[in-house]
Amino acid sequence: MIDPDSLLKQLKGIGKEELIERLHKIYPTVDKKTRIKFLTLLNTMHDNTHFDVIENYFISDEDPEVRIEAAKCLAFNHTGKRAIEPLIWVINNEK
């Protein structure tokens, strides 16, 4: 299992942008707990360059806890209508 804390330690060696790219690349391969940690880490790193990817995590992940973290990432790192639109879509389209 990939440890998000060890990835954060690599930040000094590889830089913020590279670490963010790595997190997104391996995100689909990890378990729920790690996905939540990744999203929390992306939020603390203020990842505002991958809106579409994080929006997809929010809309398509089946786990509510993961979706909450993705929603936080959208809300805290993107402004206005763009951050709210995915939430409205989920409210209108979820059963």
TORPA-4810 file (N, C-alpha, C, O; in nm, 3 decimals):
<nodes>
NODE_1_0.084_-0.119_0.000_0.000_0.000_0.000_0.088_0.125_0.000_0.193_0.128_0.064_M
NODE_2_0.045_0.224_-0.070_0.117_0.349_-0.081_0.084_0.436_0.038_-0.032_0.454_0.074_I
NODE_3_0.188_0.488_0.100_0.171_0.570_0.219_0.174_0.718_0.180_0.277_0.768_0.136_D
NODE_4_0.062_0.789_0.197_0.059_0.931_0.162_0.160_1.014_0.240_0.213_1.113_0.189_P
NODE_5_0.188_0.974_0.364_0.285_1.049_0.443_0.424_1.042_0.382_0.497_1.141_0.382_D
NODE_6_0.461_0.925_0.330_0.593_0.914_0.267_0.598_0.995_0.138_0.702_1.050_0.102_S
NODE_7_0.485_1.002_0.068_0.481_1.086_-0.052_0.499_1.233_-0.016_0.566_1.307_-0.088_L
NODE_8_0.439_1.275_0.094_0.453_1.414_0.137_0.598_1.445_0.170_0.646_1.555_0.142_L
NODE_9_0.668_1.350_0.229_0.810_1.370_0.260_0.892_1.389_0.132_0.994_1.458_0.133_K
NODE_10_0.847_1.329_0.023_0.917_1.342_-0.104_0.900_1.482_-0.164_0.973_1.519_-0.255_Q
NODE_11_0.805_1.557_-0.113_0.776_1.689_-0.166_0.901_1.775_-0.176_0.920_1.847_-0.274_L
NODE_12_0.985_1.768_-0.075_1.106_1.850_-0.075_1.198_1.812_-0.191_1.268_1.898_-0.246_K
NODE_13_1.197_1.684_-0.227_1.287_1.639_-0.333_1.232_1.654_-0.473_1.309_1.672_-0.568_G
NODE_14_1.101_1.648_-0.489_1.045_1.648_-0.624_0.962_1.772_-0.656_0.938_1.800_-0.774_I
NODE_15_0.920_1.844_-0.559_0.840_1.963_-0.583_0.691_1.936_-0.577_0.645_1.823_-0.598_G
NODE_16_0.617_2.040_-0.549_0.472_2.030_-0.529_0.399_1.979_-0.653_0.317_1.888_-0.644_K
NODE_17_0.429_2.037_-0.769_0.358_1.999_-0.891_0.378_1.852_-0.925_0.284_1.783_-0.962_E
NODE_18_0.502_1.805_-0.913_0.531_1.664_-0.943_0.460_1.571_-0.845_0.408_1.468_-0.885_E
NODE_19_0.458_1.607_-0.717_0.389_1.525_-0.618_0.239_1.519_-0.648_0.178_1.413_-0.640_L
NODE_20_0.181_1.631_-0.682_0.038_1.635_-0.717_0.011_1.544_-0.836_-0.086_1.468_-0.836_I
NODE_21_0.096_1.550_-0.937_0.080_1.463_-1.054_0.088_1.316_-1.015_0.009_1.235_-1.063_E
NODE_22_0.182_1.282_-0.929_0.197_1.143_-0.883_0.074_1.096_-0.806_0.027_0.983_-0.825_R
NODE_23_0.021_1.182_-0.721_-0.099_1.146_-0.646_-0.215_1.115_-0.739_-0.286_1.016_-0.721_L
NODE_24_-0.234_1.199_-0.838_-0.344_1.176_-0.933_-0.321_1.050_-1.016_-0.416_0.979_-1.050_H
NODE_25_-0.197_1.023_-1.049_-0.166_0.906_-1.131_-0.196_0.775_-1.058_-0.249_0.682_-1.118_K
NODE_26_-0.163_0.769_-0.929_-0.183_0.644_-0.855_-0.316_0.637_-0.782_-0.353_0.532_-0.730_I
NODE_27_-0.389_0.747_-0.778_-0.518_0.752_-0.708_-0.611_0.637_-0.745_-0.667_0.575_-0.655_Y
NODE_28_-0.630_0.605_-0.873_-0.726_0.498_-0.908_-0.685_0.359_-0.859_-0.768_0.267_-0.860_P
NODE_29_-0.561_0.342_-0.818_-0.513_0.208_-0.782_-0.516_0.180_-0.632_-0.481_0.070_-0.589_T
NODE_30_-0.556_0.278_-0.552_-0.546_0.263_-0.407_-0.682_0.240_-0.342_-0.786_0.261_-0.404_V
NODE_31_-0.679_0.197_-0.217_-0.802_0.168_-0.144_-0.868_0.296_-0.093_-0.814_0.406_-0.105_D
NODE_32_-0.986_0.279_-0.036_-1.068_0.392_0.011_-0.993_0.479_0.111_-0.991_0.601_0.096_K
NODE_33_-0.932_0.419_0.210_-0.862_0.495_0.314_-0.752_0.581_0.253_-0.733_0.697_0.291_K
NODE_34_-0.679_0.524_0.159_-0.570_0.597_0.095_-0.624_0.705_0.003_-0.565_0.813_-0.005_T
NODE_35_-0.735_0.680_-0.067_-0.795_0.784_-0.151_-0.835_0.905_-0.067_-0.815_1.019_-0.108_R
NODE_36_-0.891_0.879_0.051_-0.928_0.989_0.140_-0.804_1.067_0.183_-0.805_1.190_0.184_I
NODE_37_-0.698_0.995_0.218_-0.574_1.063_0.257_-0.517_1.144_0.141_-0.469_1.256_0.161_K
NODE_38_-0.522_1.088_0.021_-0.473_1.161_-0.096_-0.550_1.291_-0.115_-0.491_1.396_-0.138_F
NODE_39_-0.682_1.283_-0.106_-0.765_1.403_-0.124_-0.738_1.506_-0.015_-0.734_1.626_-0.042_L
NODE_40_-0.721_1.460_0.107_-0.687_1.551_0.217_-0.553_1.619_0.189_-0.538_1.739_0.209_T
NODE_41_-0.458_1.540_0.143_-0.326_1.594_0.109_-0.335_1.693_-0.006_-0.275_1.801_-0.001_L
NODE_42_-0.410_1.658_-0.110_-0.427_1.750_-0.222_-0.492_1.880_-0.177_-0.458_1.988_-0.226_L
NODE_43_-0.585_1.871_-0.084_-0.650_1.991_-0.031_-0.551_2.078_0.045_-0.551_2.200_0.028_N
NODE_44_-0.468_2.017_0.128_-0.370_2.096_0.204_-0.263_2.155_0.114_-0.201_2.256_0.147_T
NODE_45_-0.241_2.091_-0.001_-0.142_2.143_-0.097_-0.205_2.245_-0.192_-0.137_2.300_-0.278_M
NODE_46_-0.335_2.268_-0.175_-0.409_2.365_-0.257_-0.399_2.334_-0.406_-0.361_2.418_-0.487_H
NODE_47_-0.434_2.209_-0.440_-0.433_2.168_-0.580_-0.550_2.232_-0.652_-0.663_2.184_-0.645_D
NODE_48_-0.522_2.340_-0.722_-0.627_2.409_-0.796_-0.606_2.396_-0.947_-0.662_2.473_-1.026_N
NODE_49_-0.525_2.299_-0.986_-0.493_2.282_-1.128_-0.559_2.159_-1.190_-0.545_2.136_-1.310_T
NODE_50_-0.629_2.081_-1.112_-0.688_1.956_-1.161_-0.839_1.951_-1.133_-0.890_1.849_-1.086_H
NODE_51_-0.908_2.059_-1.162_-1.050_2.065_-1.132_-1.126_1.947_-1.191_-1.202_1.881_-1.121_F
NODE_52_-1.106_1.920_-1.319_-1.182_1.814_-1.386_-1.158_1.677_-1.323_-1.251_1.596_-1.312_D
NODE_53_-1.036_1.651_-1.283_-1.002_1.522_-1.222_-1.069_1.509_-1.086_-1.130_1.406_-1.056_V
NODE_54_-1.059_1.611_-1.004_-1.119_1.607_-0.871_-1.271_1.605_-0.881_-1.338_1.538_-0.802_I
NODE_55_-1.325_1.678_-0.976_-1.469_1.674_-1.000_-1.512_1.530_-1.033_-1.616_1.484_-0.987_E
NODE_56_-1.432_1.461_-1.112_-1.462_1.322_-1.147_-1.457_1.232_-1.023_-1.541_1.144_-1.008_N
NODE_57_-1.360_1.255_-0.935_-1.355_1.178_-0.810_-1.484_1.199_-0.732_-1.543_1.105_-0.679_Y
NODE_58_-1.527_1.325_-0.725_-1.647_1.359_-0.650_-1.772_1.294_-0.708_-1.855_1.239_-0.635_F
NODE_59_-1.786_1.300_-0.838_-1.907_1.249_-0.902_-1.908_1.097_-0.913_-2.013_1.034_-0.896_I
NODE_60_-1.793_1.037_-0.941_-1.794_0.895_-0.976_-1.759_0.798_-0.863_-1.792_0.680_-0.873_S
NODE_61_-1.692_0.844_-0.758_-1.658_0.749_-0.652_-1.784_0.705_-0.580_-1.872_0.787_-0.552_D
NODE_62_-1.793_0.578_-0.551_-1.913_0.525_-0.486_-1.913_0.541_-0.334_-2.017_0.528_-0.270_E
NODE_63_-1.798_0.570_-0.277_-1.789_0.581_-0.132_-1.820_0.724_-0.087_-1.757_0.819_-0.134_D
NODE_64_-1.918_0.741_0.003_-1.957_0.875_0.046_-1.845_0.952_0.116_-1.836_1.074_0.101_P
NODE_65_-1.761_0.885_0.191_-1.653_0.954_0.261_-1.551_1.010_0.162_-1.501_1.121_0.180_E
NODE_66_-1.522_0.934_0.059_-1.430_0.981_-0.044_-1.491_1.101_-0.116_-1.423_1.200_-0.144_V
NODE_67_-1.620_1.092_-0.145_-1.688_1.201_-0.215_-1.688_1.329_-0.131_-1.675_1.438_-0.185_R
NODE_68_-1.703_1.315_-0.002_-1.699_1.432_0.086_-1.563_1.500_0.078_-1.555_1.622_0.068_I
NODE_69_-1.456_1.421_0.082_-1.322_1.479_0.073_-1.299_1.545_-0.063_-1.237_1.651_-0.071_E
NODE_70_-1.350_1.483_-0.168_-1.337_1.543_-0.301_-1.415_1.674_-0.308_-1.369_1.772_-0.366_A
NODE_71_-1.534_1.677_-0.247_-1.614_1.800_-0.243_-1.540_1.910_-0.169_-1.542_2.026_-0.210_A
NODE_72_-1.475_1.875_-0.059_-1.396_1.974_0.015_-1.285_2.029_-0.072_-1.259_2.150_-0.074_K
NODE_73_-1.219_1.941_-0.144_-1.110_1.982_-0.232_-1.161_2.082_-0.337_-1.095_2.182_-0.366_C
NODE_74_-1.276_2.054_-0.392_-1.335_2.146_-0.490_-1.371_2.279_-0.424_-1.339_2.385_-0.476_L
NODE_75_-1.438_2.271_-0.311_-1.488_2.392_-0.244_-1.376_2.483_-0.195_-1.386_2.605_-0.203_A
NODE_76_-1.269_2.423_-0.143_-1.162_2.503_-0.084_-1.058_2.551_-0.184_-0.979_2.640_-0.153_F
NODE_77_-1.055_2.492_-0.304_-0.950_2.526_-0.398_-0.999_2.587_-0.529_-0.919_2.622_-0.615_N
NODE_78_-1.130_2.599_-0.543_-1.187_2.658_-0.664_-1.297_2.754_-0.622_-1.362_2.735_-0.519_H
NODE_79_-1.316_2.856_-0.701_-1.406_2.962_-0.658_-1.540_2.960_-0.730_-1.554_2.907_-0.840_T
NODE_80_-1.636_3.018_-0.662_-1.766_3.048_-0.719_-1.842_2.934_-0.780_-1.844_2.821_-0.730_G
NODE_81_-1.905_2.968_-0.890_-1.997_2.876_-0.958_-1.928_2.746_-0.998_-1.988_2.639_-0.992_K
NODE_82_-1.804_2.755_-1.038_-1.731_2.636_-1.082_-1.724_2.531_-0.971_-1.738_2.412_-0.998_R
NODE_83_-1.704_2.573_-0.850_-1.694_2.479_-0.738_-1.831_2.424_-0.697_-1.840_2.313_-0.646_A
NODE_84_-1.935_2.501_-0.720_-2.069_2.463_-0.676_-2.140_2.373_-0.778_-2.222_2.290_-0.739_I
NODE_85_-2.111_2.390_-0.905_-2.181_2.314_-1.009_-2.180_2.162_-0.989_-2.284_2.099_-1.005_E
NODE_86_-2.065_2.100_-0.955_-2.067_1.955_-0.934_-2.158_1.913_-0.818_-2.224_1.810_-0.825_P
NODE_87_-2.161_1.993_-0.713_-2.247_1.962_-0.599_-2.394_1.968_-0.640_-2.472_1.880_-0.604_L
NODE_88_-2.430_2.069_-0.714_-2.568_2.081_-0.761_-2.602_1.963_-0.853_-2.712_1.908_-0.845_I
NODE_89_-2.509_1.925_-0.939_-2.533_1.811_-1.028_-2.560_1.684_-0.948_-2.653_1.610_-0.979_W
NODE_90_-2.479_1.659_-0.846_-2.498_1.539_-0.763_-2.633_1.544_-0.693_-2.704_1.444_-0.690_V
NODE_91_-2.668_1.658_-0.637_-2.796_1.671_-0.567_-2.912_1.642_-0.662_-3.009_1.576_-0.625_I
NODE_92_-2.903_1.691_-0.783_-3.011_1.674_-0.880_-3.016_1.536_-0.945_-3.121_1.494_-0.994_N
NODE_93_-2.904_1.465_-0.945_-2.897_1.340_-1.020_-2.880_1.214_-0.937_-2.893_1.104_-0.990_N
NODE_94_-2.852_1.227_-0.811_-2.836_1.108_-0.726_-2.972_1.060_-0.678_-3.065_1.139_-0.661_E
NODE_95_-2.981_0.932_-0.658_-3.107_0.873_-0.610_-3.110_0.869_-0.460_-3.208_0.823_-0.402_K
</nodes>
